[in-house]
Amino acid sequence: MEIIKQTTPRQDEPAEAPKFKGYTLDELRYQRALTALQKDFCRTKMINNVGQLRKYNPLSSSGSTSTVGKIGHIATRIASGMSYLDYAMIGFSLFSSARKIFSFFRRKKR
């Protein structure tokens, strides 16, 4: 007498995933177009940043902003990225330099 086994898939076994067969031409074209678009955005952003640097360069005479305005813009950009510790260190450095300069001139007078 033959015993017939019925094979049913178990619930705990994962279904077999289809094997990767590669990308289609449309998918490859889409990825190339997406990469080209990202490069174009990055290039445009860099050109814009360089233009802003040229516009606010205090050493150049080109641009509609005055030299004082350019220096003020650069100073505010630098100051906005500094912490209180940076301000304290700059103040200490300026104080010690000024103290040395004043003591030098006081010795000369005598």
C-alpha positions as CSV (number, residue, x, y, z in Angstrom):
1,M,0.0,0.0,0.0
2,E,1.3,3.3,-1.0
3,I,1.2,6.4,1.2
4,I,0.5,9.6,-0.6
5,K,2.1,12.6,0.9
6,Q,0.5,15.9,0.3
7,T,2.9,18.7,0.4
8,T,1.5,22.0,1.4
9,P,3.6,25.1,2.0
10,R,4.2,25.9,5.6
11,Q,3.1,29.2,7.0
12,D,6.5,30.1,8.5
13,E,8.5,29.6,5.3
14,P,8.9,32.8,3.2
15,A,7.8,32.7,-0.4
16,E,10.6,32.4,-2.8
17,A,11.6,35.9,-4.1
18,P,12.0,36.3,-7.9
19,K,15.6,36.4,-9.0
20,F,17.0,39.7,-10.2
21,K,17.1,39.8,-14.0
22,G,18.6,43.2,-14.5
23,Y,17.4,46.7,-15.3
24,T,15.4,47.6,-18.3
25,L,16.5,50.3,-20.7
26,D,13.8,52.6,-19.5
27,E,15.0,52.3,-15.9
28,L,18.6,52.9,-17.0
29,R,17.5,56.0,-19.0
30,Y,15.5,57.3,-16.0
31,Q,18.5,56.9,-13.7
32,R,20.8,58.7,-16.1
33,A,18.3,61.5,-16.5
34,L,17.9,61.8,-12.7
35,T,21.7,62.0,-12.2
36,A,22.1,64.6,-15.0
37,L,19.4,66.7,-13.3
38,Q,21.0,66.5,-9.9
39,K,24.4,67.5,-11.4
40,D,22.7,70.4,-13.2
41,F,21.1,71.6,-9.9
42,C,24.4,71.3,-8.1
43,R,26.2,73.3,-10.9
44,T,23.6,76.0,-10.8
45,K,23.9,76.3,-7.0
46,M,27.7,76.6,-7.2
47,I,27.5,79.2,-9.9
48,N,25.0,81.2,-7.8
49,N,27.3,80.9,-4.7
50,V,30.3,82.1,-6.7
51,G,28.3,85.1,-8.0
52,Q,27.3,86.0,-4.5
53,L,30.9,85.9,-3.4
54,R,32.0,88.1,-6.2
55,K,29.2,90.5,-5.5
56,Y,30.2,90.9,-1.8
57,N,34.0,90.8,-2.3
58,P,35.3,93.9,-0.4
59,L,38.5,93.9,-2.5
60,S,36.8,94.3,-5.9
61,S,35.5,97.5,-7.3
62,S,32.7,95.8,-9.3
63,G,29.2,95.5,-8.0
64,S,26.5,97.9,-6.9
65,T,27.3,97.6,-3.1
66,S,29.8,100.0,-1.5
67,T,32.9,98.7,0.1
68,V,31.6,99.5,3.6
69,G,28.4,97.5,2.8
70,K,30.4,94.6,1.5
71,I,32.6,94.5,4.6
72,G,29.5,94.8,6.8
73,H,27.9,91.9,5.0
74,I,31.0,89.7,5.4
75,A,31.3,90.7,9.1
76,T,27.7,89.7,9.8
77,R,28.1,86.4,8.0
78,I,31.2,85.6,10.1
79,A,29.6,86.8,13.3
80,S,26.5,84.7,12.8
81,G,28.5,81.5,12.9
82,M,30.4,82.3,16.1
83,S,29.6,81.1,19.6
84,Y,30.0,83.0,22.9
85,L,33.3,81.2,23.5
86,D,34.6,82.5,20.2
87,Y,33.7,86.1,21.2
88,A,35.4,85.6,24.5
89,M,38.6,84.4,22.9
90,I,38.6,87.2,20.4
91,G,38.1,89.7,23.2
92,F,40.9,88.3,25.2
93,S,43.2,88.3,22.3
94,L,42.4,91.9,21.4
95,F,42.8,93.0,25.1
96,S,46.2,91.4,25.4
97,S,47.4,92.9,22.2
98,A,46.1,96.4,23.1
99,R,47.7,96.1,26.6
100,K,51.1,95.3,25.0
101,I,50.8,98.2,22.6
102,F,49.9,100.7,25.3
103,S,52.7,99.5,27.6
104,F,55.1,100.0,24.8
105,F,54.1,103.6,24.3
106,R,54.1,104.3,28.0
107,R,57.8,103.2,28.3
108,K,58.8,105.4,25.4
109,K,57.5,108.6,27.0
110,R,59.6,108.3,30.2
